[in-house]
Structure formats: structure tokens, C-alpha cells
């Protein structure tokens, strides 16, 4: 295991602990598919710790009674070139 993967592994472990020990005692309330915890797991695994954290946080902040919810998948990982960062092409 790479050292850079340690934060991702820790985040995934915390989400799994939440899903096993806390989530069963709460009524289902997530307005999205996949659920917020499933989304977070996939976001961390797909995008790494930093981007996964911000994607998960944004999703959790949108999951409230005034939101319609619905299907909201984790965005695909895109490879950005140095040129596209500068919007040259």
C-alpha cells in the first residue's frame, strides 16, 4: 500500500464504521441515489482523498428536506492536461 493511499483507506474505514454501527439505527433519509455514504465511498476510491472529500461534503450539504434529490452519481475521473488547465485549446 502506498503512503498516499493512507488517508483514503482511513476515510473508507470511517464510512464503513458509520454504515455498520450508526446508520442501522437511523431511519432512511437520504434523498439521493446512490446514498450519501455510497457516494462518499465511491468518491474517495475514484478521486482520492482531497477531491473525494470535497465531492462528499458538497453532496452531504445538498442532502436536506428542501432538495428534490434523485440520481446523482460520482463524476467520472477526468485527466486534465497542463494545456487544458490554461484553456489554451
DSSP file (Angstrom, degrees, kcal/mol; ACC not computed):
  #  RESIDUE AA STRUCTURE BP1 BP2  ACC     N-H-->O    O-->H-N    N-H-->O    O-->H-N    TCO  KAPPA ALPHA  PHI   PSI    X-CA   Y-CA   Z-CA
    1    1 A X              0   0    0      0, 0.0     2,-0.2     0, 0.0     5,-0.0   0.000 360.0 360.0 360.0 133.4    0.0    0.0    0.0
    2    2 A X    >   -     0   0    0      1,-0.1     3,-1.1     2,-0.0     4,-0.3  -0.487 360.0-126.8 -75.2 147.7    1.3    3.4   -0.9
    3    3 A X  G >  S+     0   0    0      1,-0.3     3,-1.3     2,-0.2     4,-0.4   0.826 109.8  62.7 -62.3 -31.8    1.6    6.0    1.8
    4    4 A X  G 3  S+     0   0    0      1,-0.3     4,-0.4     2,-0.1     3,-0.3   0.727  97.6  57.9 -67.7 -20.1   -0.5    8.4   -0.3
    5    5 A X  G <> S+     0   0    0     -3,-1.1     4,-2.6     1,-0.2    -1,-0.3   0.565  81.4  89.4 -84.5  -9.0   -3.4    5.9   -0.1
    6    6 A X  H <> S+     0   0    0     -3,-1.3     4,-2.4    -4,-0.3     5,-0.2   0.903  85.7  48.7 -58.7 -46.3   -3.5    6.0    3.7
    7    7 A X  H  > S+     0   0    0     -4,-0.4     4,-2.4    -3,-0.3    -1,-0.2   0.895 112.4  49.8 -61.9 -37.3   -6.0    8.9    4.0
    8    8 A X  H  > S+     0   0    0     -4,-0.4     4,-2.7     2,-0.2     5,-0.2   0.937 111.0  48.7 -64.5 -46.3   -8.3    7.3    1.5
    9    9 A X  H  X S+     0   0    0     -4,-2.6     4,-2.3     1,-0.2    -2,-0.2   0.891 112.1  49.5 -60.6 -39.9   -8.2    4.0    3.4
   10   10 A X  H  X S+     0   0    0     -4,-2.4     4,-2.3    -5,-0.2    -1,-0.2   0.918 111.7  47.9 -66.2 -43.6   -8.9    5.8    6.7
   11   11 A X  H  X S+     0   0    0     -4,-2.4     4,-2.2     2,-0.2    -2,-0.2   0.919 112.5  48.9 -63.4 -43.8  -11.8    7.7    5.2
   12   12 A X  H  X S+     0   0    0     -4,-2.7     4,-2.4     1,-0.2    -1,-0.2   0.907 110.7  51.2 -62.1 -42.0  -13.3    4.5    3.7
   13   13 A X  H  X S+     0   0    0     -4,-2.3     4,-2.3    -5,-0.2    -2,-0.2   0.909 109.6  49.9 -62.4 -42.4  -12.9    2.7    7.1
   14   14 A X  H  X S+     0   0    0     -4,-2.3     4,-2.3     2,-0.2    -1,-0.2   0.895 110.7  49.5 -63.8 -40.0  -14.7    5.6    8.9
   15   15 A X  H  X S+     0   0    0     -4,-2.2     4,-2.7     2,-0.2    -1,-0.2   0.909 110.7  50.0 -65.4 -41.2  -17.6    5.4    6.4
   16   16 A X  H  X S+     0   0    0     -4,-2.4     4,-2.0     2,-0.2    -2,-0.2   0.888 109.6  51.1 -64.8 -38.2  -17.8    1.7    6.8
   17   17 A X  H  X S+     0   0    0     -4,-2.3     4,-2.8     2,-0.2     5,-0.4   0.926 111.3  48.6 -62.7 -44.2  -17.9    2.1   10.6
   18   18 A X  H  X>S+     0   0    0     -4,-2.3     5,-2.6     1,-0.2     4,-2.2   0.934 111.7  49.0 -59.2 -47.2  -20.7    4.6   10.2
   19   19 A X  H  <5S+     0   0    0     -4,-2.7     5,-0.4     1,-0.2    -1,-0.2   0.830 118.7  38.8 -65.2 -32.3  -22.7    2.3    7.9
   20   20 A X  H  <5S+     0   0    0     -4,-2.0    -2,-0.2    -5,-0.2    -1,-0.2   0.861 128.9  25.8 -85.8 -37.3  -22.3   -0.7   10.2
   21   21 A X  H  <5S+     0   0    0     -4,-2.8    -3,-0.2    -5,-0.2    -2,-0.2   0.685 132.2  21.3-106.9 -20.7  -22.7    1.0   13.7
   22   22 A X  T ><5S+     0   0    0     -4,-2.2     3,-1.6    -5,-0.4     4,-0.3   0.774 110.3  62.1-114.9 -47.7  -24.8    4.2   13.3
   23   23 A X  G > <S+     0   0    0     -5,-2.6     3,-1.7     1,-0.3    -4,-0.1   0.831  95.7  61.2 -55.7 -39.5  -26.8    4.0   10.0
   24   24 A X  G 3  S+     0   0    0     -5,-0.4    -1,-0.3     1,-0.3     4,-0.1   0.760 103.2  52.7 -62.0 -21.4  -28.9    0.9   11.0
   25   25 A X  G <  S+     0   0    0     -3,-1.6     2,-0.3     2,-0.1    -1,-0.3   0.436  99.7  75.6 -93.7   0.3  -30.3    2.9   14.0
   26   26 A X  S <  S-     0   0    0     -3,-1.7     2,-0.1    -4,-0.3     3,-0.1  -0.855  87.6-111.2-109.6 145.9  -31.4    5.8   11.9
   27   27 A X        -     0   0    0     -2,-0.3     2,-0.2     1,-0.1    -2,-0.1  -0.469  47.3 -92.4 -69.1 148.9  -34.4    5.9    9.6
   28   28 A X        +     0   0    0      1,-0.2    -1,-0.1    -2,-0.1    -4,-0.0  -0.438  60.7 153.7 -62.1 127.3  -33.5    6.1    5.9
   29   29 A X        +     0   0    0     -2,-0.2     2,-0.2    -3,-0.1    -1,-0.2   0.422  20.8 123.0-137.0  -1.7  -33.4    9.8    5.0
   30   30 A X        -     0   0    0      1,-0.1     5,-0.1     2,-0.1    33,-0.0  -0.477  42.7-160.9 -70.1 133.6  -31.1   10.2    2.0
   31   31 A X        +     0   0    0     -2,-0.2    39,-2.5     3,-0.0     2,-0.3   0.397  64.2  75.2 -93.8   1.0  -32.8   11.8   -0.9
   32   32 A X  E    S-a   70   0A   0     37,-0.3     2,-0.4     2,-0.1    39,-0.2  -0.746  78.3-109.7-116.4 160.1  -30.3   10.7   -3.5
   33   33 A X  E    S+a   71   0A   0     37,-2.2    39,-2.8    -2,-0.3     2,-0.2  -0.999 105.9  36.4-124.6 126.4  -29.3    7.5   -5.3
   34   34 A X  S    S-     0   0    0     -2,-0.4    38,-0.1    37,-0.2    -2,-0.1   0.647 110.1-110.8 -65.9 164.5  -26.7    6.3   -4.5
   35   35 A X     >  -     0   0    0     -2,-0.2     4,-2.8     1,-0.1     5,-0.2  -0.121  29.2-103.2 -60.5 165.0  -27.0    7.1   -0.8
   36   36 A X  H  > S+     0   0    0      1,-0.2     4,-2.5     2,-0.2     5,-0.1   0.876 122.4  49.0 -61.4 -38.2  -24.6    9.7    0.6
   37   37 A X  H  > S+     0   0    0      2,-0.2     4,-2.3     1,-0.2    -1,-0.2   0.901 112.4  47.7 -70.8 -38.2  -22.4    7.1    2.2
   38   38 A X  H  > S+     0   0    0      2,-0.2     4,-2.3     1,-0.2    -2,-0.2   0.913 112.6  50.8 -64.0 -41.2  -22.2    5.0   -1.0
   39   39 A X  H  X S+     0   0    0     -4,-2.8     4,-2.8     1,-0.2    -2,-0.2   0.928 109.9  49.5 -59.6 -47.1  -21.4    8.2   -2.9
   40   40 A X  H  X S+     0   0    0     -4,-2.5     4,-2.7     2,-0.2     5,-0.3   0.914 109.4  51.5 -62.2 -43.7  -18.6    9.1   -0.5
   41   41 A X  H  X S+     0   0    0     -4,-2.3     4,-2.2     1,-0.2    -1,-0.2   0.944 114.3  43.3 -57.4 -48.2  -17.1    5.6   -0.7
   42   42 A X  H  X S+     0   0    0     -4,-2.3     4,-2.5     1,-0.2     5,-0.3   0.887 112.3  53.4 -66.9 -38.2  -17.0    5.8   -4.5
   43   43 A X  H  X S+     0   0    0     -4,-2.8     4,-2.8     2,-0.2     5,-0.4   0.929 111.5  45.1 -63.0 -45.4  -15.8    9.4   -4.5
   44   44 A X  H  X S+     0   0    0     -4,-2.7     4,-1.6     8,-0.2    -1,-0.2   0.919 116.3  46.1 -64.3 -43.1  -12.8    8.6   -2.2
   45   45 A X  H  < S+     0   0    0     -4,-2.2    -2,-0.2    -5,-0.3    -1,-0.2   0.855 121.0  37.7 -69.1 -34.1  -11.9    5.5   -4.2
   46   46 A X  H  < S+     0   0    0     -4,-2.5    -2,-0.2    -5,-0.2    -3,-0.2   0.898 130.4  23.5 -83.6 -43.3  -12.2    7.2   -7.6
   47   47 A X  H  < S-     0   0    0     -4,-2.8     4,-0.5     1,-0.3    -3,-0.2   0.471 101.9-119.5-109.3  -3.8  -10.8   10.6   -7.0
   48   48 A X     X  -     0   0    0     -4,-1.6     4,-1.5    -5,-0.4    -1,-0.3  -0.308  47.1 -54.0  87.5-178.5   -8.5   10.2   -3.9
   49   49 A X  H  > S+     0   0    0    -45,-0.2     4,-2.6     3,-0.2     5,-0.2   0.939 127.0  43.0 -69.2 -51.2   -8.7   11.9   -0.6
   50   50 A X  H  > S+     0   0    0      2,-0.2     4,-2.0     1,-0.2     5,-0.2   0.968 122.5  35.1 -67.1 -55.1   -8.8   15.7   -1.3
   51   51 A X  H  > S+     0   0    0     -4,-0.5     4,-2.6     1,-0.2     5,-0.2   0.897 118.5  53.8 -65.8 -38.8  -11.3   15.7   -4.3
   52   52 A X  H  X S+     0   0    0     -4,-1.5     4,-2.3     1,-0.2    -8,-0.2   0.889 107.6  51.5 -60.7 -39.4  -13.3   12.8   -2.7
   53   53 A X  H  X S+     0   0    0     -4,-2.6     4,-2.7     2,-0.2    -2,-0.2   0.938 112.7  43.8 -62.6 -47.8  -13.6   14.8    0.5
   54   54 A X  H  X S+     0   0    0     -4,-2.0     4,-2.4     2,-0.2    -2,-0.2   0.876 113.6  50.3 -70.1 -36.5  -14.9   17.9   -1.3
   55   55 A X  H  X S+     0   0    0     -4,-2.6     4,-2.0     2,-0.2    -1,-0.2   0.927 114.0  46.1 -62.9 -43.6  -17.3   15.9   -3.5
   56   56 A X  H  X S+     0   0    0     -4,-2.3     4,-2.6    -5,-0.2    -2,-0.2   0.911 112.5  49.6 -65.6 -43.2  -18.7   14.1   -0.5
   57   57 A X  H  X S+     0   0    0     -4,-2.7     4,-2.4     1,-0.2    -1,-0.2   0.921 110.4  50.2 -62.3 -44.3  -19.0   17.3    1.5
   58   58 A X  H  X S+     0   0    0     -4,-2.4     4,-1.1     1,-0.2    -1,-0.2   0.901 112.0  48.6 -60.4 -41.3  -20.8   19.0   -1.3
   59   59 A X  H  X S+     0   0    0     -4,-2.0     4,-0.8     2,-0.2     3,-0.4   0.930 111.1  48.9 -64.6 -46.6  -23.2   16.0   -1.6
   60   60 A X  H >< S+     0   0    0     -4,-2.6     3,-0.7     1,-0.2    -2,-0.2   0.884 109.4  52.9 -63.0 -38.9  -23.9   15.9    2.2
   61   61 A X  H 3< S+     0   0    0     -4,-2.4    -1,-0.2     1,-0.2    -2,-0.2   0.775 109.0  50.4 -68.3 -25.1  -24.6   19.6    2.2
   62   62 A X  H 3< S+     0   0    0     -4,-1.1     2,-1.4    -3,-0.4    -1,-0.2   0.614  87.9  91.6 -84.9 -12.8  -27.2   19.2   -0.6
   63   63 A X    <<  +     0   0    0     -4,-0.8     2,-0.3    -3,-0.7    -1,-0.1  -0.657  60.0 118.5 -88.8  89.2  -29.0   16.4    1.1
   64   64 A X  S >  S-     0   0    0     -2,-1.4     3,-2.0   -33,-0.0    -3,-0.0  -0.922  78.8 -92.3-146.2 167.6  -31.7   18.2    3.0
   65   65 A X  T 3  S+     0   0    0     -2,-0.3    -2,-0.0     1,-0.3    -1,-0.0   0.704 120.2  56.4 -60.0 -21.6  -35.5   18.3    3.1
   66   66 A X  T 3  S+     0   0    0      2,-0.0     2,-0.4    -4,-0.0    -1,-0.3   0.408  89.6  91.8 -92.3   3.3  -35.7   21.2    0.6
   67   67 A X    <   -     0   0    0     -3,-2.0    -5,-0.0     1,-0.1    -4,-0.0  -0.790  69.8-143.4 -98.7 139.5  -33.8   19.3   -2.1
   68   68 A X        -     0   0    0     -2,-0.4     2,-0.2     1,-0.2    -1,-0.1   0.841  34.2-168.8 -68.8 -32.6  -35.5   17.2   -4.7
   69   69 A X        +     0   0    0     -7,-0.1   -37,-0.3     1,-0.0     2,-0.2  -0.515  21.5 143.3  77.7-148.1  -32.8   14.6   -4.6
   70   70 A X  E     -a   32   0A   0    -39,-2.5   -37,-2.2    -2,-0.2     2,-0.4  -0.692  59.7  -9.3 109.4-163.2  -32.7   11.9   -7.3
   71   71 A X  E     +a   33   0A   0     -2,-0.2     2,-0.2   -39,-0.2   -37,-0.2  -0.598  61.8 162.1 -77.6 124.8  -30.0   10.2   -9.2
   72   72 A X        -     0   0    0    -39,-2.8     3,-0.1    -2,-0.4    -2,-0.1  -0.688  15.5-170.6-145.5  84.1  -26.6   11.8   -8.6
   73   73 A X        -     0   0    0     -2,-0.2     2,-0.3     1,-0.1   -39,-0.1  -0.295  35.6 -93.1 -76.5 162.4  -23.6    9.7   -9.5
   74   74 A X        -     0   0    0      1,-0.1    -1,-0.1    -2,-0.0     3,-0.1  -0.560  52.0-107.0 -67.3 132.7  -20.0   10.5   -8.7
   75   75 A X        -     0   0    0     -2,-0.3    -1,-0.1     1,-0.1     3,-0.0  -0.301  38.6-101.3 -62.7 148.3  -18.5   12.3  -11.6
   76   76 A X        -     0   0    0      1,-0.1     2,-0.5    -3,-0.1    -1,-0.1  -0.332  38.1-103.1 -67.2 151.4  -16.0   10.4  -13.7
   77   77 A X        -     0   0    0     -3,-0.1     2,-0.4    -2,-0.0    -1,-0.1  -0.655  41.8-162.5 -76.9 124.4  -12.4   10.9  -13.2
   78   78 A X        -     0   0    0     -2,-0.5     2,-0.7    -3,-0.0    -3,-0.0  -0.842  16.3-130.2-109.9 147.4  -11.1   13.1  -16.0
   79   79 A X        -     0   0    0     -2,-0.4     2,-0.5     0, 0.0    -2,-0.0  -0.856  23.3-159.4 -97.3 116.4   -7.5   13.5  -17.0
   80   80 A X        -     0   0    0     -2,-0.7     2,-0.1     4,-0.0    -2,-0.0  -0.831   5.5-146.9 -99.5 127.9   -6.6   17.2  -17.3
   81   81 A X     >  -     0   0    0     -2,-0.5     4,-1.4     1,-0.1     0, 0.0  -0.448  27.5-110.4 -84.4 165.4   -3.6   18.1  -19.3
   82   82 A X  H  > S+     0   0    0      1,-0.2     4,-1.0     2,-0.2    -1,-0.1   0.851 119.1  54.0 -62.9 -33.9   -1.5   21.1  -18.5
   83   83 A X  H >4>S+     0   0    0      1,-0.2     5,-1.7     2,-0.2     3,-0.5   0.905 104.6  52.3 -69.0 -40.4   -2.7   22.8  -21.6
   84   84 A X  H >45S+     0   0    0      1,-0.2     3,-0.7     2,-0.2    -1,-0.2   0.814 101.8  61.8 -67.3 -27.2   -6.4   22.4  -20.7
   85   85 A X  H 3<5S+     0   0    0     -4,-1.4    -1,-0.2     1,-0.3    -2,-0.2   0.870 109.0  41.6 -62.9 -35.5   -5.7   23.9  -17.3
   86   86 A X  T <<5S-     0   0    0     -4,-1.0    -1,-0.3    -3,-0.5    -2,-0.2   0.455 109.0-128.5 -90.9  -0.8   -4.7   27.1  -19.1
   87   87 A X  T < 5 +     0   0    0     -3,-0.7    -3,-0.2    -4,-0.4    -2,-0.1   0.882  60.6 142.4  55.0  43.8   -7.6   26.8  -21.5
   88   88 A X      <       0   0    0     -5,-1.7    -4,-0.1     1,-0.1    -1,-0.1   0.893 360.0 360.0 -77.5 -41.4   -5.3   27.2  -24.5
   89   89 A X              0   0    0     -6,-0.3    -1,-0.1     0, 0.0    -5,-0.1   0.369 360.0 360.0-116.9 360.0   -7.2   24.7  -26.6
